[in-house]
Amino acid sequence: MTDHRVSRRWGGLSIVVAVGLQLGVGTLAEAQALRPSAQPQRPATAAAPATGTVDYIVVLVNSEPVTNFDVRQRLLRVEQQLASQGQALPPREQLLPQVLEQLVVERAQLQQASELGMRVDEATLLQAEQAIAAQNQLDLEAFRRRVVSEGLDLNRLRNELRNQVLLQRLREREVEARVRVSEADIDSFIRERQSTNPEAQEINLGHVLIQVPEGASAARVSELQVRAQGVADRLRAGADLAVQAREHSESPEAASGGQMGLRPVGRLPELFVEATRSLPTGGVAGPLRSAAGFHVLKVIERRQSTAPDFTVTQSRARHILLRPGPQLSQADAVARLAQYRQQIASGQATFETLARQHSQDGSAREGGDLGWVSPGQFVPEFEQAMNALRPGEMSQPVVSRFGVHLIRLDERRQTELSEREQRDLARDLVREQKSEEALRAWSEDVRGRAFVEQREAPQL
């Protein structure tokens, strides 16, 4: 196994780089490219933020301020993300509380990282910048020039990127300490898959969360329960989920209309699964009480999933790897591999010959052949580029944390996993499920222990 293959779950830096400044509070966020872009366009009736607004403290998190500028900048990024996904932009007065809550949670988590003595060194930050630049098909200097040309503060971007790397490391550390996958867990997972196969069904739930603060009085709990019951009654009467979520919910899904998206039932909290198991599409469950508060759920959609079973799609690829260093910059490595690509495409040389002559990977002696591999064996940036290819196609130069690659996909096949590979896959799926639950619980715990003092309302 060559040194650029690592487990998918340790792709932390890649996740941070991809999500950029919009990492989810309670979920393991999925990778999306951070690209400098113009602000999303709102309808003409929506008021744009006043660029001349005086900055001031909106909220204190354990005596550390979150400013109006912080809130406005994050709001813009959330709107950019929603716009890039083709979603309608909700009114800012509905989106704003979710954005503010996200900043509060992140600030509390960063404070915990500081208390633990966690730091992000300059080399790691540089690597993160280079990865973002590569995702935008730019070298580092071109990326920085692009950032400045679009009116962004490069130092602020680097500081926020440093915070996101730090947050991801902290979350991995805290979740890793909480997640244990036993052989019994794996046996149970396999038995379920082989019998009832619960993963064969996916469900999209609408979710409204009314949080109950830690130490709340009985009267306050009763008041919040009545509020949650009102949401449930209105949904049963046909009220719009998105409206109810944006007006009442304190869950991460609220900003996107309250929908959790299609997920295998095995990746949902057991409380949610049991409460909705017998409900038809459109049915409403709740209020349900958990440690976080009161939940109201609506079944949006059910369907049989194409979730992975014990047959996987394997790929066989070749690559040429160049490692940037004192004698070879990243830009030069990209240019050199682009030249190799042109030589191969024009028939002047073969991929195998150039790999043997120039690749700085252990696969060079095999003409760059990486053998048959299953999903998750390569770092995400490499695997994403490989997965985008059809057999016989070559990629453009791809930057990963190990260097710059030229990739050619040779074949794909469906193959049944061996018993050992099945257990490895089951272990990863169980760990992913437990990690999501642990991350949500830990985030709620950190938020609950933070002293939050509201000062002034944000000004848009």
Secondary structure, 3 states (H helix, E strand, C coil): CCCCCCCHHHCHHHHHHHHCCCCCCCCCCCCCCCCCCCCCCCCCCCCCCCCCCCCCEEEEECCEEEEHHHHHHHHHHHHHHHHHCCCCCCCHHHHHHHHHHHHHHHHHHHHHHHHCCCCCCHHHHHHHHHHHHHHCCCCHHHHHHHHHHCCCCHHHHHHHHHHHHHHHHHHHHHHHHHCCCCHHHHHHHHHHHHCCCHHHEEEEEEEEEEECCCCCCHHHHHHHHHHHHHHHHHHHCCCCHHHHHHHHCCCHHHHHCCECCCEEHHHCCHHHHHHHCCCCCCCEEEEEECCCEEEEEEEEEEEECCCCCCEEEEEEEEEEEECCECCECHHHHHHHHHHHHHHHHCCCCCHHHHHHHHCCCHHHHHCCEEEEECCCCCCHHHHHHHHCCCCCCECCCEEECCEEEEEEEEEEEEEECCHHHHHHHHHHHHHHHHHHHHHHHHHHHHHHHCCEEECCCCCC
